[in-house]
């Protein structure tokens, strides 16, 4: 799938042109997008001006950074979780311990 090089500012401008009375086919042809793509953009960016668009971009970047930090934190704590639930005795040590308990401590298992 081809990544678009159309910026959010161009999208907002196209939406304003369409709301101003320009034909949908002309706007889509100029941007080189399908009608459904334009309607999806319109649903997302309707009523947004340039300042709000800049703030939206900043919030998306901040959200991305926070998600990355959260993932890193979980990734770092994973080895500690593995160590906490690690088996204490290996199977051969466990067998020796059971034999010892049965013979010398008279414990039935």
LOTOR-491924 format. One line per field, with one value per residue: residue number from 1; residue in one letter; x, y, z of N, C-alpha, C in turn. Coordinates in Angstrom, 3 decimals. Example, Ala and Ser with C-alpha at 12.3 -4.5 7.8 and 13.67 -1.06 7.14 Angstrom:
BEGIN
seq: [1	2];
type: [A	S];
n_east: [13.190	12.850];
n_north: [-5.690	-2.250];
n_up: [7.800	7.080];
ca_east: [12.300	13.670];
ca_north: [-4.500	-1.060];
ca_up: [7.800	7.140];
c_east: [13.200	12.900];
c_north: [-3.300	0.030];
c_up: [7.800	7.870];
//
This chain:
BEGIN
seq: [1	2	3	4	5	6	7	8	9	10	11	12	13	14	15	16	17	18	19	20	21	22	23	24	25	26	27	28	29	30	31	32	33	34	35	36	37	38	39	40	41	42	43	44	45	46	47	48	49	50	51	52	53	54	55	56	57	58	59	60	61	62	63	64	65	66	67	68	69	70	71	72	73	74	75	76	77	78	79	80	81	82	83	84	85	86	87	88	89	90	91	92	93	94	95	96	97	98	99	100	101	102	103	104	105	106	107	108	109];
type: [X	X	X	X	X	X	X	X	X	X	X	X	X	X	X	X	X	X	X	X	X	X	X	X	X	X	X	X	X	X	X	X	X	X	X	X	X	X	X	X	X	X	X	X	X	X	X	X	X	X	X	X	X	X	X	X	X	X	X	X	X	X	X	X	X	X	X	X	X	X	X	X	X	X	X	X	X	X	X	X	X	X	X	X	X	X	X	X	X	X	X	X	X	X	X	X	X	X	X	X	X	X	X	X	X	X	X	X	X];
n_east: [0.836	0.578	2.136	0.779	1.638	0.323	-0.339	-1.682	-2.542	-3.109	-5.228	-7.161	-7.528	-8.627	-11.028	-12.294	-12.573	-14.374	-16.560	-17.081	-18.358	-17.264	-16.963	-17.025	-15.765	-13.849	-12.178	-11.219	-9.912	-7.887	-6.329	-5.775	-7.082	-9.487	-13.090	-14.102	-11.896	-11.658	-14.043	-13.520	-11.404	-12.774	-14.511	-12.684	-11.216	-13.042	-14.104	-11.753	-9.196	-6.021	-4.483	-5.669	-5.164	-2.377	-2.105	-3.400	-1.600	0.646	-0.386	-0.797	1.858	2.876	1.320	2.230	4.883	4.440	3.208	5.341	7.159	5.725	5.657	8.408	8.899	7.410	8.795	11.312	10.740	10.049	12.132	12.555	10.156	10.216	12.340	11.302	9.376	10.763	11.770	12.752	14.212	15.999	14.925	16.489	17.627	15.348	14.383	16.409	15.993	13.412	13.907	15.675	13.960	12.070	13.586	15.174	13.667	11.265	8.981	6.010	5.275];
n_north: [-1.168	2.171	4.855	7.959	11.291	13.475	16.185	17.006	19.618	20.123	18.391	19.493	21.927	21.027	19.957	22.250	23.590	21.880	22.119	24.727	24.670	23.498	20.964	17.491	15.527	17.035	17.939	15.491	14.478	16.358	15.912	13.272	11.057	8.612	8.804	7.670	7.761	10.512	11.046	9.682	11.220	13.587	12.917	12.648	15.095	17.199	20.498	21.415	23.737	25.312	25.685	23.914	21.589	21.461	21.090	18.623	17.000	17.226	15.979	13.373	12.622	12.731	10.733	8.506	8.403	7.893	5.371	3.912	4.169	2.799	0.221	-0.357	-0.375	-2.605	-4.525	-4.437	-5.337	-7.944	-10.044	-10.146	-11.120	-13.666	-14.780	-14.801	-16.793	-19.060	-22.488	-23.990	-26.309	-28.616	-31.423	-33.752	-33.081	-32.791	-35.414	-36.644	-35.284	-36.162	-38.878	-38.758	-37.643	-39.698	-41.901	-41.062	-39.281	-40.461	-39.821	-39.991	-39.919];
n_up: [0.000	-0.843	0.788	1.677	0.774	1.523	3.523	6.812	6.870	4.171	3.887	5.611	4.308	1.887	2.805	3.733	1.309	0.032	1.755	1.229	-1.195	-3.444	-5.953	-5.102	-6.655	-8.030	-5.958	-4.941	-7.210	-7.543	-5.250	-5.596	-4.470	-3.294	-3.065	-0.714	0.967	1.270	2.662	5.024	5.993	6.313	8.348	10.425	10.529	10.489	11.096	12.252	12.877	11.988	14.364	16.191	14.809	14.954	17.708	17.971	16.579	18.278	20.573	19.603	19.102	21.724	22.904	21.483	22.400	25.143	25.019	24.034	26.160	28.149	27.084	27.095	29.859	30.686	29.273	30.485	33.081	32.766	32.881	35.657	36.590	35.501	36.936	39.518	39.533	39.025	39.072	42.110	42.729	40.717	38.691	39.288	41.750	43.223	43.283	44.801	47.228	47.950	48.290	50.471	52.438	52.670	53.590	55.872	57.430	57.698	56.212	54.370	50.987];
ca_east: [0.000	1.384	1.958	0.424	2.471	-0.596	-0.249	-2.954	-2.948	-3.738	-6.511	-8.084	-7.819	-9.538	-12.340	-12.886	-12.986	-15.581	-17.643	-17.350	-19.207	-16.540	-17.384	-16.246	-14.911	-12.710	-11.276	-10.577	-9.017	-6.729	-5.494	-5.451	-7.621	-10.825	-14.135	-14.214	-10.781	-12.013	-15.074	-12.852	-10.684	-13.776	-14.991	-11.624	-10.711	-14.086	-14.181	-10.453	-8.380	-4.588	-3.983	-6.162	-4.458	-1.044	-2.274	-3.705	-0.339	1.457	-0.974	-0.517	3.273	3.026	0.700	3.143	6.018	3.991	3.023	6.677	7.703	5.002	6.130	9.772	8.810	6.976	9.862	12.384	10.337	9.778	13.105	12.351	9.009	10.659	13.183	10.491	8.629	11.657	11.765	13.825	15.025	15.982	14.297	17.367	17.734	14.051	14.337	17.283	15.343	12.311	14.530	16.176	12.826	11.431	14.461	15.680	12.663	10.087	7.853	5.390	4.866];
ca_north: [0.000	3.373	5.870	9.240	12.414	14.582	16.622	17.301	20.967	19.998	17.717	20.480	22.885	20.378	19.838	23.595	23.868	21.093	22.751	26.009	24.468	22.892	19.590	16.441	14.882	17.917	17.927	14.173	14.366	17.208	15.259	11.923	10.097	8.099	9.497	7.104	8.309	11.890	11.027	9.303	12.423	14.566	12.471	12.848	16.462	18.201	21.551	21.657	24.765	24.997	25.578	22.652	20.533	21.398	20.503	17.208	16.357	17.137	14.955	12.059	12.331	12.449	9.433	7.503	8.298	7.241	3.951	3.328	4.081	1.744	-1.055	-0.552	-0.715	-4.000	-5.366	-4.499	-6.070	-9.341	-10.990	-10.281	-12.003	-15.031	-15.253	-14.975	-18.039	-20.107	-23.659	-23.947	-27.517	-29.332	-32.723	-34.715	-32.649	-33.073	-36.852	-36.909	-34.749	-37.066	-40.104	-38.428	-37.490	-40.994	-42.805	-40.603	-38.546	-41.321	-39.082	-40.678	-38.969];
ca_up: [0.000	-0.988	1.811	1.116	1.176	1.738	4.910	7.461	6.462	2.851	4.084	6.176	3.244	0.942	3.452	3.722	-0.071	-0.224	2.512	0.572	-2.368	-4.561	-6.260	-4.453	-7.655	-8.310	-4.803	-4.887	-8.359	-7.283	-4.244	-6.049	-3.504	-3.549	-2.302	0.637	1.740	1.600	3.702	6.279	6.444	6.743	9.645	11.408	10.599	10.291	12.093	12.868	12.236	11.996	15.733	16.739	14.096	15.542	19.042	17.755	16.202	19.491	21.446	19.020	19.357	23.148	23.136	20.942	23.321	26.369	24.718	23.919	27.516	28.847	26.543	27.594	31.274	30.752	28.730	31.477	34.281	32.427	33.437	37.094	36.782	35.205	38.032	40.707	39.443	38.576	39.941	43.102	42.591	39.454	38.902	39.947	43.141	43.839	43.525	45.944	48.420	48.283	48.816	51.806	53.348	52.890	54.324	57.161	58.183	57.760	55.629	53.249	49.942];
c_east: [0.886	1.080	1.725	1.370	1.612	-0.580	-1.635	-3.458	-3.633	-5.114	-7.546	-8.481	-8.819	-10.937	-13.043	-13.345	-14.285	-16.772	-18.030	-18.166	-18.505	-16.985	-16.446	-15.294	-13.674	-11.686	-10.518	-9.580	-7.744	-5.771	-5.056	-5.903	-9.025	-11.828	-14.228	-13.086	-11.092	-13.058	-14.485	-12.082	-11.668	-14.324	-13.969	-11.292	-11.777	-14.083	-12.870	-9.742	-6.900	-4.024	-4.419	-5.459	-3.055	-1.101	-2.578	-2.439	0.563	0.933	-0.721	0.940	3.505	2.455	1.604	4.328	5.634	3.763	4.361	7.311	7.040	5.458	7.535	9.767	8.392	8.058	10.999	12.004	10.105	10.825	12.960	11.181	9.401	11.476	12.352	9.768	9.483	11.608	12.982	14.778	14.904	15.393	15.203	17.557	16.448	13.935	15.203	16.652	14.204	12.855	15.031	15.030	12.171	12.293	14.766	14.639	11.334	8.818	7.334	4.911	4.014];
c_north: [1.237	4.353	7.216	10.322	13.658	14.937	16.904	18.683	20.936	19.338	18.705	21.507	22.290	20.245	21.187	23.989	23.135	21.707	24.100	25.878	23.846	21.435	18.571	15.765	15.716	17.895	16.607	14.001	15.179	16.560	13.853	10.853	9.690	8.852	8.982	7.595	9.729	11.934	10.608	10.488	13.441	14.204	12.774	14.319	17.545	19.213	21.867	22.770	24.432	24.850	24.275	21.462	20.346	20.741	19.011	16.433	16.186	16.055	13.545	11.663	11.970	11.075	8.302	7.293	7.582	5.743	3.239	3.159	2.957	0.363	-1.363	-0.972	-2.176	-4.954	-5.521	-5.345	-7.554	-10.314	-11.186	-11.199	-13.453	-15.598	-15.547	-16.311	-19.206	-21.277	-23.631	-25.131	-28.097	-30.718	-33.739	-34.360	-32.958	-34.563	-37.225	-36.441	-35.656	-38.363	-39.871	-38.338	-38.830	-41.905	-42.312	-39.871	-39.310	-40.574	-39.857	-39.648	-39.674];
c_up: [0.000	0.145	1.152	1.622	1.381	3.221	5.480	7.070	5.098	2.970	4.604	5.122	2.253	1.528	3.458	2.320	-0.400	0.502	1.913	-0.708	-3.557	-4.735	-5.605	-5.432	-7.975	-7.180	-4.742	-6.034	-8.118	-6.280	-4.665	-5.081	-3.909	-2.678	-0.868	1.541	2.171	2.712	5.053	6.852	7.000	8.120	10.744	11.617	10.460	11.440	12.787	12.115	12.446	13.406	16.390	16.093	14.658	16.917	18.941	17.426	17.428	20.429	20.914	19.241	20.821	23.492	22.644	21.879	24.611	26.161	24.630	25.302	28.296	28.380	27.037	29.058	31.441	30.281	29.738	32.680	34.009	32.960	34.944	37.394	36.523	36.348	39.275	40.694	38.945	39.566	40.859	42.931	41.193	39.719	39.616	41.430	43.898	44.187	44.725	47.251	48.874	48.872	50.238	52.816	53.658	53.760	55.741	57.999	58.327	57.266	54.441	52.231	48.926];
//
